[in-house]
Amino acid sequence: MPAERIHSIYIQTVDISGTGFVIARRGYLARQIDADIFHVIKLDGLKGGAYGLSYGLSLSYVPYPYVPKVKWHKTLKSVSLDLSEQPQVHLLGSAGQETPSGSCLATSMLGEKCFREELEKAWAFCSQKINAWFDSARNFEGILEKCEQHLTKVQPGIRHVPGPRLVRAFTYAKTGRPEEAKAELELYLSEYKEGDEARPNLYAALRKVTLDGAEAS
């Protein structure tokens, strides 16, 4: 299937009318909550011609990438997924049951009709839970709760980038908790085995966010 048709069907399926979401760029739907928080839904190309959805938060105060220099994303057109989920992972074990990963995926290898039907089923299956996730992630308190959930849930073989540890460090900085922010950043640098270039960039960014947060309060 041509990529244009895949993305067109995605936009038609994830009906954003009346939701506040807009097309941010190809594959990304975004909704601005405030100056710092954006909700994002993304179409993911996976192995074997399969497609799935990612969803989560783009945060203006979290730098990524941060080498060779720090990059911020503060507008709808520059949204990224700083804290993200995939339904086939997030919904595993919900309500004591496992979610079949195929319920959240659509294949492009069997033609347009099959892709549309599978994507519509995936969205119908996942959309209510995705929207509930967004409803609980509209402020800094909710963001910290999501970080905690990420960090306490065992997800073998899954490595989120930039990940909940970095998001939590910068959310601490943003909310006036500089010592906790520094400790969390140090853990992140250690866990991700970041090199000498990342360390000064991230600490400089953390100081900036801490100062900006102090001035705003």
ROKOLMI-94874 format. One line per 2 residues: number of its first residue (from 1); their letters; for each residue x, y, z of C-alpha. Coordinates in pm, 1 decimal. Example, Ala and Ser with C-alpha at 12.3 -4.5 7.8 and 13.67 -1.06 7.14 Angstrom:
! ROKOLMI-94874
1	AS	1230.0,-450.0,780.0 | 1367.0,-106.0,714.0
***
This chain:
! ROKOLMI-94874
1	MP	0.0,0.0,0.0 | 126.9,351.4,-73.4
3	AE	230.0,543.9,235.4 | -10.5,825.3,148.8
5	RI	-308.5,589.1,158.7 | -193.2,440.0,489.5
7	HS	-175.3,782.7,651.5 | -501.9,894.1,495.6
9	IY	-683.9,590.8,638.8 | -519.8,655.9,975.6
11	IQ	-655.0,1013.3,982.1 | -1001.2,895.1,879.5
13	TV	-1004.4,619.0,1140.7 | -881.8,825.6,1435.9
15	DI	-1161.8,1078.6,1394.7 | -1032.4,1394.9,1562.2
17	SG	-1335.8,1615.5,1504.4 | -1439.4,1780.4,1830.4
19	TG	-1145.9,1635.6,2026.2 | -903.1,1927.6,2008.3
21	FV	-650.3,1714.8,1819.7 | -501.5,1846.2,1496.6
23	IA	-259.8,1706.7,1240.9 | 78.3,1820.7,1371.2
25	RR	284.2,1653.8,1099.7 | 282.1,1327.6,909.0
27	GY	181.9,1047.1,1141.8 | 137.1,1275.0,1444.3
29	LA	-190.4,1401.6,1589.2 | -153.3,1646.2,1876.4
31	RQ	-365.5,1843.0,2121.8 | -222.4,2131.3,2322.7
33	ID	-326.3,2125.7,2688.9 | -121.7,2426.7,2801.0
35	AD	213.3,2591.2,2723.6 | 402.0,2284.2,2848.7
37	IF	187.8,1977.9,2776.9 | 74.4,1825.6,2446.9
39	HV	-117.4,1500.8,2403.7 | 7.0,1301.9,2103.7
41	IK	-115.4,1002.9,1901.0 | 130.5,859.0,1648.0
43	LD	103.2,599.1,1374.0 | 393.4,354.2,1407.4
45	GL	537.6,151.9,1123.8 | 640.1,-186.7,1264.0
47	KG	804.3,-500.1,1124.7 | 645.9,-699.7,846.8
49	GA	425.2,-424.0,712.1 | 231.5,-393.4,1036.9
51	YG	117.5,-63.6,1187.1 | 22.1,27.3,1540.1
53	LS	-35.9,331.8,1755.7 | 174.5,509.5,2011.6
55	YG	32.4,775.4,2239.0 | 163.6,993.0,2514.6
57	LS	302.7,1333.1,2601.7 | 518.6,1590.2,2432.8
59	LS	658.7,1826.0,2695.7 | 808.5,2166.3,2617.0
61	YV	1051.0,2149.1,2910.1 | 1201.8,1805.7,2832.3
63	PY	1501.9,1825.1,2596.8 | 1538.9,1557.1,2331.6
65	PY	1765.8,1491.3,2157.0 | 2038.1,1637.8,2376.8
67	VP	2351.2,1552.7,2177.5 | 2536.8,1700.1,2003.9
69	KV	2321.2,1987.9,2129.6 | 2001.2,2027.6,2325.8
71	KW	1678.7,2046.9,2128.9 | 1344.4,2161.1,2271.8
73	HK	1003.6,2098.7,2113.9 | 757.3,2367.4,2215.2
75	TL	510.5,2390.6,1926.1 | 250.5,2166.6,1765.7
77	KS	469.4,2116.4,1459.9 | 766.7,2004.7,1667.3
79	VS	590.6,1761.4,1903.5 | 771.0,1444.3,2000.0
81	LD	687.4,1154.8,2230.8 | 873.5,1218.9,2555.4
83	LS	656.3,983.0,2758.9 | 486.6,719.6,2547.0
85	EQ	278.9,404.6,2555.4 | 180.9,141.4,2300.7
87	PQ	-157.4,-27.8,2349.7 | -19.3,-376.9,2291.6
89	VH	218.8,-315.4,2584.2 | 23.3,-77.4,2808.7
91	LL	-293.4,-286.3,2806.6 | -122.9,-616.3,2887.7
93	GS	-258.4,-733.5,3218.0 | -534.4,-470.8,3237.6
95	AG	-823.4,-586.3,3455.8 | -640.0,-911.5,3520.5
97	QE	-645.0,-1016.9,3156.2 | -391.0,-1006.6,2880.7
99	TP	-467.0,-806.2,2570.0 | -385.0,-994.1,2246.9
101	SG	-125.9,-774.5,2078.1 | -293.4,-835.8,1741.4
103	SC	-600.6,-648.6,1866.4 | -398.5,-326.2,1847.0
105	LA	-228.4,-376.2,1510.0 | -315.1,-355.2,1140.2
107	TS	-129.6,-508.5,846.3 | -70.6,-331.3,517.0
109	ML	29.1,-653.0,338.7 | -322.6,-771.5,252.0
111	GE	-454.1,-462.8,76.6 | -638.7,-146.0,163.9
113	KC	-969.1,-305.1,266.0 | -803.6,-535.3,518.5
115	FR	-582.2,-256.5,654.8 | -878.7,-25.5,704.9
117	EE	-1085.3,-294.5,877.6 | -802.1,-394.1,1110.2
119	LE	-714.1,-34.8,1197.8 | -1078.1,45.8,1270.3
121	KA	-1099.9,-259.2,1499.7 | -774.6,-159.9,1671.1
123	WA	-897.0,194.5,1732.2 | -1236.1,75.6,1857.4
125	FC	-1058.8,-161.7,2094.0 | -803.2,88.3,2226.8
127	SQ	-951.6,436.9,2196.4 | -1147.6,445.7,2522.4
129	KI	-843.8,337.3,2722.7 | -618.5,580.8,2536.1
131	NA	-854.6,868.3,2609.9 | -870.4,767.4,2976.5
133	WF	-488.1,774.7,2985.1 | -493.5,1126.9,2843.4
135	DS	-754.3,1238.6,3096.2 | -520.2,1140.5,3379.4
137	AR	-218.5,1315.6,3226.1 | -320.4,1679.7,3200.2
139	NF	-97.0,1833.9,3467.4 | 239.9,1786.3,3637.3
141	EG	94.7,1564.1,3909.0 | -51.7,1334.2,3646.3
143	IL	277.0,1328.9,3456.0 | 467.6,1220.4,3766.0
145	EK	211.8,945.6,3826.0 | 261.2,819.4,3470.1
147	CE	638.6,821.1,3518.7 | 598.0,613.8,3834.0
149	QH	374.5,365.5,3654.7 | 633.3,327.6,3377.7
151	LT	918.1,277.1,3620.0 | 739.2,21.5,3837.3
153	KV	591.7,-186.5,3555.0 | 822.5,-462.3,3435.7
155	QP	847.4,-448.6,3055.3 | 1124.6,-688.6,2946.4
157	GI	1307.0,-584.7,2630.8 | 1135.3,-244.2,2610.4
159	RH	1348.4,67.8,2630.3 | 1163.6,398.1,2616.1
161	VP	1356.8,694.3,2475.6 | 1389.7,950.2,2623.6
163	GP	1192.1,765.0,2887.9 | 1016.4,818.4,3220.5
165	RL	1332.1,874.1,3425.3 | 1433.4,1178.9,3220.1
167	VR	1076.6,1311.0,3212.8 | 1053.7,1277.8,3590.4
169	AF	1386.1,1458.8,3642.0 | 1274.8,1756.4,3434.6
171	TY	923.6,1758.9,3582.8 | 1081.9,1777.2,3928.4
173	AK	1290.2,2071.2,3805.7 | 985.6,2238.9,3654.8
175	TG	789.6,2207.0,3979.5 | 1056.8,2340.7,4215.8
177	RP	1217.7,2018.6,4337.0 | 1580.9,2072.7,4224.4
179	EE	1752.3,1819.1,4449.5 | 1517.8,1540.8,4344.6
181	AK	1564.2,1651.4,3983.9 | 1943.8,1621.4,4007.5
183	AE	1925.2,1279.7,4173.3 | 1685.2,1152.7,3909.6
185	LE	1900.0,1286.3,3626.0 | 2204.8,1113.6,3770.4
187	LY	2013.9,784.6,3775.0 | 1909.0,838.8,3415.5
189	LS	2265.5,906.0,3301.0 | 2380.9,590.8,3475.8
191	EY	2100.2,363.8,3356.1 | 2126.4,477.0,2994.3
193	KE	2507.0,482.8,3003.6 | 2516.5,828.4,2849.7
195	GD	2855.6,960.9,2744.4 | 3053.7,1268.6,2836.3
197	EA	2873.8,1485.2,2580.7 | 2526.7,1424.3,2724.8
199	RP	2608.9,1503.0,3088.1 | 2693.9,1877.4,3059.5
201	NL	2414.5,1934.5,2809.3 | 2150.9,1777.2,3032.8
203	YA	2270.6,1946.5,3350.0 | 2270.0,2284.9,3175.7
205	AL	1916.8,2213.7,3049.9 | 1808.5,2108.7,3399.2
207	RK	1939.0,2436.3,3545.9 | 1749.4,2630.8,3280.7
209	VT	1421.4,2453.6,3353.5 | 1471.8,2493.8,3728.7
211	LD	1527.1,2869.3,3689.4 | 1237.2,2906.7,3449.2
213	GA	1010.8,2720.9,3693.3 | 1122.6,2939.6,3983.4
215	EA	1055.3,3257.2,3784.5 | 712.3,3134.3,3678.1
217	S	611.5,3063.2,4038.1
***
